[in-house]
């Protein structure tokens, strides 16, 4: 590759990489601060990671644990992960028909290690905590108990995250069939791995999207205050848990079109952007980030045309945000934009009276 081509390539990639790594570092530092601000929370962490004994009644040791116990605990991990997925507003992985045959204990063992690695990454983003590293077993010495240990470790990490997220739905370990084979365990862990992957892609940009919408709320409030008949903005709107990125995208798309209409009402020419329909499987987090930034940009431009422009101070957000949080903020912004639309309709030449 020539020097010129390399320079052009880096000029396109470096800004994105800087934003990505800066955002990741910010989230990690913020989550550590939020999840464990005091020693009492560390004590709480130890308290909430107590797990129940095997539902079969067997002793959790090398001689007693069977594939039935392992699958029972794997299914409990799936239930806990599902409760966190709902809270996060992440998409649910689609079940695919995969036939697994002749899985051996070492196959299941190494897949359970992969699961623990993924759960470690996910829960670190959510809690700022990484669990202890487990010893690696020689393939010839692997028994169901070694798999159970790794599934147990994944469960403890998820239970800690679940508690810190305030999830209180009851949990119960269900006994798997006595005829459970390693292939059954392998197939179930494989599906949980896919769900954990999907949840990880949903976390990094959410705080940034939330911040852009909050910035838009500040601009909208400042615009509304330009009118003598301005009405107060509601302090809050209840959070609806379980909102997904799809729902946030549709709401933000409506708000983007509404900000463009407000600019036209005010005699300005807004940026013409016609987003294409995005299918849920193609809805990457950066799409929401770009859309939220476009809304803030449009309102900032409108705000720059007003006469009285006090400086707006935006505080950083020091906790994890999910689509439900962003949806709540977007609904507040929607209410503001509806108010602003009505005020401009009553005073169509408002910028002429208020602009410099």
Secondary structure as GFF3:
##gff-version 3
##sequence-region A 1 356
A	DSSP	alpha_helix	3	35	.	.	.	ID=ss1
A	DSSP	alpha_helix	39	48	.	.	.	ID=ss2
A	DSSP	alpha_helix	67	88	.	.	.	ID=ss3
A	DSSP	alpha_helix	105	127	.	.	.	ID=ss4
A	DSSP	three_ten_helix	139	141	.	.	.	ID=ss5
A	DSSP	alpha_helix	144	164	.	.	.	ID=ss6
A	DSSP	alpha_helix	182	200	.	.	.	ID=ss7
A	DSSP	alpha_helix	206	224	.	.	.	ID=ss8
A	DSSP	alpha_helix	245	265	.	.	.	ID=ss9
A	DSSP	three_ten_helix	280	282	.	.	.	ID=ss10
A	DSSP	alpha_helix	285	304	.	.	.	ID=ss11
A	DSSP	alpha_helix	323	346	.	.	.	ID=ss12
A	DSSP	alpha_helix	350	354	.	.	.	ID=ss13
###
